Structures are given as C-alpha cells and as structure tokens.
C-alpha cells in the first residue's frame, strides 16, 4: 500500500522533497564559512585517542631527540610505530605489541616514546621508516581475511528496524527494483510472440445451439460465423478455439459447459469479458492442452444473419471481442504452457488474482475493436455506474459487518464489486487508448473519481495497463501479471478491506 501511495503522489512527494532539500542547501551554504572552525573546536574538545592507546602511550618513556642532518621526513601518517610486525604508520600498528612510537616535531626534532631504552638508533633508521610508511598509509601491505559471517552481519541492526516498519509487500517491491538477482536466480523464458503461434490453418471447432434452432438455421448461422472467424484468423491466431455455443438460457449454458478434467472454477453469469453480459469466452482443457470455448446469448445468432447491417456488425463485434480473448489465451498458453487453468504457485497472489483473471484479456480485446467516441462514452458511463455501485454496496456491507462480524461475507462483497469496477474501468481505459478521433474529457467519471481521491489511481492504472499491453510479446515472467493485484489491494483498502498473508502462509483479511 505504501508503494502504491508513493506512486500515486510521487509528484507531490518530489516537490516537497525538492523544497526541503533546497532549504537545507541554503542553510548549509550560509553556515559553510563558519563550519570548519566550529567543527575543529568541537573535535579538539574531545578525546582523539582511544582509551587503551592513551594508557599505553602514557606508560612509555618519552624524550626529544635531535635529528643530526636536519632533514627528517614529515610523513602523511603523522607518526610511525613499531609493533610485532615491524615499523609502519602509527594508526595501523597493533597496540598490544607496540614497543616504540616516533613523532617528528620538526625536520630536526623527533619525539620518541619507548617501552625499552632503545632511542638512539631511531635517528639512524627514521627517514627510511617514514618514507615506507607514507606508501603503506595509502596502500597497506597487510591483508586480513574477513569471515563471511561477519560480512553478513553488516547492517543487521538497521535491517531489523526497517523490517519492523515496512510491510511484506513493500519489501518485495524494493527487492524487485533494487536486487541484482544474484541471490535468487530465476529461469529465463524465451518470449513467445504472435509469429510463433499458428494463424489458424488446419483446425476445427464446434458450433452448437443449446436450446433453439433447427439444422437449416444452424447451417446459416455457422456459415456467417465461419466467415467472421476466418477473417479474424488472418490477423491473430484462432487455432485454440474449442467451439462456440449459442443459448437462450445463457446462465445454464455457462454452468453446464464441460471445462475439462480438474477444472472446478465457478462462473458468474453476470461477469465476464462483455459489458452487456451477452458473451463469455472460457478457458477449457482439451486433449491435454488449453483452448477457449465461447458462450453467446441466442439473440446474437439472429443478429449475425440479419439483413440489417448494423445488427450484423454488432454481433460480429461481440464475436471478435471473444476471439480476441481466444488469441490472448493462446499467447498465454504458448508462453507459459499449462498455467492458465493450473493452481497458482503463490497462494496469496492467486487468491487475489482469481477476482480479476480476465482483466488483461479484457483490455487486449477491447483495444482490438477500435471503438468510436460513442462506445467510449458508453464505457465511461458503465465505469461511473460501477464506481457508484461499488461505493454504495460496500458502505452498506460495512454497516452489516459491524453487526454480524462476518468478515468473509464482507470481503466477498467488497472483492466482487471492486472487481466489477476494475473490469468496467479497464474497458474504458482500453477504449480511450484505441480511439483515434478527438473526444471530450470524461466529466462525471473523473468528478466521482476525484471525489473519492481515486483520480490519480485511475491514471496510474491506465498507464500500467497500457505499458503491459505494449510489451505483451516480450512478456517472459508469469508473475508480471500480478501488478493487477496491487491495484486490487489499493481499491479494497479504499472500501475498508486490507488483505495480507501471515508468516505461516495463511491468508488474512
């Protein structure tokens, strides 16, 4: 949530940070002239030598010796010392084995401290020692092995504090952005593109009528349908199309569809990819692979063969919309075989994603239809209605929750209506991205979004959807689709729900 909040208000945060930094810089510039002197005075007022070394130096016997030639080297390291390993810079010497210290006061005077009475020979060897120490001071010739356990402990206290104040979601986001991946190698998947998929030659699909029509009627509809499928297949793959079913009892057709062995996902007849609830493309398992079966309301068959071109175009538009999802599912299956109907590897991400698992296909399919301004306005109205409904229903659900304490019921109501709004606004964003002709700003929708402080979120969601769609062919990591969950969490939080996963793996509301 913190990550999403930063993204939404980045412009404000950046402006505030820039202003604070400018003020800090101005203050620094004003105090810079007096800072060195002030710091110097403060340093001189403190002990500059560690207590152990101070005690040792106090125990030494000190004398001032003349340097006969008057050209004593004044080394960068200030003083030199002798320890068990020989002479070198004083600050690098081991204090436990230190026996002598030499501090050049001038080019002709040396201060020599010693635990033993061996001062006289120092003047004979001092210059060579000082010259060598200048080099050692910058490029030490001592190499010490640092155990890996010590390196691992570096920054431990800081990391512990960060862990206490950040959520698991934020830590994951930070790791994704800054990690070099060296500690978590991942298998790279070669991206599958549209060119790698069959364009739709040499395959068959079924056309069925669940509860109406005779053979002659079915033949007429099938011929028109085949033309539409063949035309669409010239651009995107349709070879993973399992079949198309027309039904008057649309809800029953959805529930009775055989989706294949092991597929037990429930279907909500009021949901799905089409905003009018007249069509739904569903992933099914057939012959060990994943295909897509399309369920259509019966009246679309009549429209498809109608002599009224507007009705016929409307039916073809709905069919092509569903074929877009068929193509999207084919690409997903090509990139990540067997994952479309498989259990999610991450229980938490899968738990959230199941509420919006058709969202990416919805965006893709809506953009394919190249909607006009009238369609855009329709999607805007639908998104506005869904937003108001989401706010109203979840508010009532919150009141009910205060009375009965049924948090599972409360979550399900909130998740379902948030998902409905996300689907509606996804269609709107996709349509707006596809419309090339001028269109006016979306007044009521934007006004309501702004009222509930969701306008910035909506723009961010729009940008993320567009970015994912642009690089669809380069998609190589299945987990990238879970960006949808971050937006889902954001809206759930808006209606009073915060989902999370505990350390033991259990899901928490």
N, C-alpha and C positions, 0 to 999 in steps of 0.2 A: 504494500500500500504506500509506503514511504517512497519507493522507487517511482510508482505511478504519479504520486503527488509532485515529486520533483520534475518529472517530465511535463506535467500539465502546466506548472507555474514556473518553468525554467526562465522565462523572460523576466518575470518579477524578481526571482532569486538572483539572477545575473545582475540586474540593475541595482538591487540592494547591496550585493557584494561589491560591485564596482564602486559605488558611492562610499562604502565603508573603507575600502582599500585606498581610495583617493584621499579620504580624510586622514588615514593612517600615514600615508606617504607624505602628506603635507606636514603633519606633526613631526615626522622623522626628519624631514628637511629642515624644520625650524630648530630642532634640538641637535642637529648633527654637529654644529660648531662646538658646542659645549660637551658633547657626549664623550669624546676621548679623554678629556681631562677628568670628568666625573668618574668614568669607569676606572681610570688609573688610580685615583684617590681611593675608591672603594676596594680595589684589589690590594693596594698597599696596606689597607686597614685589616686584612685578613691573613691567616697563616698560609703561606705559599708552599710550605714543605710538609709532607705527611709526618705524622707524629713519630713513627718508627725511625724514619731517616733523621728527623730532628734530634731524637735521643742519641742516635749513633754518632752524628756529627758533633754533638756536644761532648761526647766521650773521647773524641780524637784530641791529640795534642797538635796545636797549630803554631806555625811560625811563618814569618815573612822572609823569603829568600831573595837575594839579588840574582838577576839573570845577567851574567857577565857581558855577553855580546850586545845586550840592549835591543834585541830583535825577536823577542818572544812572540810566537803566533797567538793571535787572539781568535780562537775558534768560534764557529757559529753556534756550537752547542754550549758555550759559556764556560763549562768546566769539564774536566776529564777525571776519570776514576779508574782504580784497579780493583778487579774482583777475581774470583776463581778462574775466569776465562781469559784474564789479561786486561790490558788497558783499552778504554773506549769512552764514549760520551757518558758523562755522569748520570744523566737521566735514564740511560739504558742499562746501567750497572745493577747487579743483584746486591741489595743492601745487606743480606745476611753474610755474604762472603767479601764485602768491600773492605779493603785494607788501607787504601790511600786515595786522597782527593786533592786535585790541584786546580786552583782558580787563579788565572792570570789577572792581576790588578792593572798593570800597565805592561808595556813592552819590556820593562826592565825589573819588574817586581812580580813574584809569584807567592800566593798564599797556599801553603801546603799543610794539609791535615793528615795525620797518620796514627794508626793504632800501634805501630812499631817505629822505632827510631831509625828510619831509612830515608832521610830527606835529601841528603846531599846529592845522591846520584840522580835525583829527579831533574835537576837542571841540565844534565848531560843528555838525557833522552827525551826531554819535554817536547821540543819542536817536532820531532818525528811522530810522537804520540798525537799531538794536536792536529797535524796535517791528516793523519789517518782517521782521526775521529771526525773531522769535517766531512769526509766521504761517508763514513759509517752512519753519521747522523741522518743523512738523507736516504742512503741505500744500505740498510742494515744487512750485515752478512750472517745474521742469526735467523735460522728458520725453525719455527715451532709448529708442530702438528696440533691442530685444534680438533678434538674429538667431534664426530658428527652429532653426538648427543648435546654437546654444548651449543653447536650452531642451531640445532632445533629449538633450543630454549630461548634463543634471542627473540626479544619482543613478546615473550609469553605473557607477562602481566598486562601489556597493552591489548593483546588479542583477547584476553579473558574479559577485559572491560568492554571491548567492542561487542563480544558475543552476548553480553548481558543486556545491551541496549538496542540490538538490531534483531529483526525478525529473520526467520529462516529464508523467507522469500527474498529479502534484501541481500542477505549473504550470498544466496545463489546467483542473484543478478550481478553482484560485484564480481564474483568469481568468473562468471561468463564473460564479463567485459575486460577484466584485467589479467586473468590467468593465461599463462602461455601454453597450458595444456600438458606440460611435461609430467605432471603427477597423475594425470587421468587420460591416458592415451585412448583415442576412440577410432574405431574402424571407419575409414573414409569410404563413402559410397559414390560410385561414379554416377553423376546425374543422368537420368534417362530423359530424353527430350521427345517432343511430338514426332520428330522424324524417325525415332526408334520404334514407334508404335505403328501397327498396321492401319492403313487408311480405311479399311472396311471391306476389302475384297475377299470373296471366298468364305462367307459365313452365313448363317441363317438365324432367324429369330422368330418367335411365335407371335401371332396376333389373335386375340381371343375376345369374346363378348360374353361376359359373365351371366347376364340376366335379361338380354333383349337381342332382337335382330335375327333374321334368317340367313341362310347361306348366301343368297344373292346379295343381300345388304352387306354382309361381311366381306364379300369379294370386292364390292365397290369401295368400301372404306379402306380395305387393305391395299388396293391399287394406289389410291391417293396417298396413303400413309407411306408406302414404299418409295414413292417419288420424293417425299419430304426427307426421309431417312437417307436415301441415296444422294440427294443434293447436299445435305449436311455432311455426309461422309466424305465428300470431296475436299473438305477443309480440315475436319477433325475426326479422329478415329471413332467408329461406331461398332467395331467388331466385338466389343464386350457387352453389347446389348443382348440381354436374355430374352426379352419379349415385351409386348405392350398389351395391357388388358383394359378394356372399356367396361364400365359398370355403372348401372343406375344406383345401386346400393354401394356407394363409394366406400363407406366405413367398413362394411362387411368384406369387400374385396381386399382392403388393406390388411384386415385381421386374418383372412384365410390364405393369404399368399404364402406359399411354401418357400421359405428363405434359405433352406438347406440345413443339413445336419449340424447341430450345435449352435444354431443362431436362435437366441431367445430374447432378443431385444423387443420391447413393446413399441407399439406405433400409436401415435396420437393423430387421429384423422384431421384434426383442426390445424395441425402443424404442417411441416413440410416446406419444400422449396417455393411453391407457388403461393403468392399472397392471397389468392382467392379461394384456396383450399380445393382446387379442381384437379390437381395433378400431383403425383409424388413419385419420384424415382428412388427406388430402394435397392441397396446392395444385397445380392444373394450369392450363395455358394453353390456353384455348379461344376461337376466333374473335377473337383479339386482346385478350382480357380474361382475368382470373384468376378461376377458380372453385375449388370444393373437391370432391374425389371421396373417398368413404368406402369403405374396405375392411373387411369384417366376417367373422369366423370363421363357418363354416357352421352351427354348432350354434345360433347366435343366431336364425337363421330359424325353427328348430323351436321355440325358446322363445317367439318372438314370437306364434306361432299356437297355443301350448299352452293347454289349458283350465285349467292350474294358474296362477292369477293371480300368484303370487309369481315364477314363471319368466317370465311375460309382462312383469311390471313390471321385472324385472331387464334384460330385453332392451331395453325401451323406454328405460330409464335410460341404457344404453350408447349407444343411438342418439341420444338427446337430448344426451348429452355431446358426441358428434361434431358434432351440429348446432350446438352452442354454438361450436365451433371454426369451423364454416362461417360463422356470424354474425360472429365476431371477424375472420375473414379478409375478409369483405365490408366491415366497417368500415375495416379497414386499407387495402384497395384503394380504398375511397371517399375516404379522407383522403389517401393517397399513391399515386395510380394508377401501376401498372406496377412498383412497387418490391418486391412480395412475392417474385417469382422473379428479380429483376434482380440483377446483381453489386453487391456492397456498395461504396459510394463510398469508404469508408475501409478499406483492405486489412487493417489491424490489427484494427479493431473487427469487421469482417466475419469474419475468421479466428476470433476468439473466439466471436462470436455464433452461428456455424453449429452449435456444440455445444448451444446452448440456444434455438434459434429458435422452438420451440413452447411455451416456458415461460409466456409471458404468456397465450397462449390456454388453456393448461392451467389456470392459476389462474382465469381467467374462466369456463371451462366447469365446473370443479369447484364453484364457488360457485353456479352456476345450479341444481344438482341438490338444493340444500338437504339435505345429508346429515344423518343422525341420529348419535347417540353411538356406535352400533356401527360405522358407517362411519368415524367419526373415529378410533376405536381401531384399526381395520384400517389406515388410512393411517399412524397413528403407528407401528405395528409394521413396516410396509413401509419407512418412513423410517429406523427404527432398524436394520433389516437392511441397508439400502443404505449407511448410515453405517459400520457394522462391516465390510461388504464393501469399501467404499472404502479404509478404513484398512489392512485386511489385504492386499488385492491390490496397492495402491500401495507398501506396505512391501516386498513380495516383488519388485515391479518395480524398486524402488530397488536392492536387492541385485543383481539381474540386470544392471542398468545399470552397477554398479561393475565387473562382469566383462567385459561386451561393449562398453560405451561407446556403445551405440545410443540416442542421446538422442531421436531421432524416435519410435522404438518406445516408449520410456519416456514421452514426452509423450502419445502417443496413448492408452496405457493409463490414465494419470492423468486425462487430459481426459475420456475416456469414462466412467470411474467417478465422477468428480466431477460430471459432468453427470447421471448416473443418480441420484446422491444429491440433487442440486438439484431434479430433477423430482419425486422422492418427497416431499421436504420441502415443495415448493411445493403439492402436493396436500393435504398435512397442514395447512399454514397456511391454504389456501383453505377447507378443510372446517371448521376451527376458527372461521374468520371467519363462516361461514354457519350453524353450529349455534346455535340459539337456546335450546335446553334446557340445563340445568346439566350440566357434565361435569367429571370429576376431572382433576387435573394429569397431564401425561404423564410418569410416573416414569422408565421405562427410557430413553426417548429423551433426556429432559433430563439424566439422570445421565451418559449417554455423551457428550452434547454438552459438559457441564461438564468431564468427564474430559479431553477434548481441547481445552479452552478455546475452544469454539465456541458456547457458550450465548448470549453477548452478540451474536455474529454472527447467530445464528438469529433472535433478536428483532429485530435491525436489518433483516434480510432480510424478515421478516414485515411490518414496518412499511412498508418501501419498496414491497413488492408491493401492500399494501392502499392505499397512497397513490396509486400509479399507477392501480389499478383504479377508485378513486373519481373520478378526473378523466379517465377514458377518453374521454368525449365531448369534452373540452376539449383533447385531445392534438393538437398542431399542429406539432410538430417531431419528425421521424422519429428523430433521434439520441437522443431521451429514452429510447428503449428500451434503449440501451446501458448503463444502470445495471446491467443484468444482468451485463455483462462485469466490472464492478468486483467483484461478489460472486464471480464465477467465478475471477478473479485471486486473490481472498482465499483461496479453498479450494485452488487449485492451489499457492499458496505454502505452505499447511499441509502438503501432501503432498510438498514438496520441489521444486516447479517454479516458475520465475519467467519468464513470457513478457514480451517487450518489443519495441519497434520501434527500430531504429537510425536515425541521422540520414539515412542514404541511402535510408530507406524499407523496408529489408529487415527481415524478422521474425526475432526472436532468442529462443532458449529457453535 
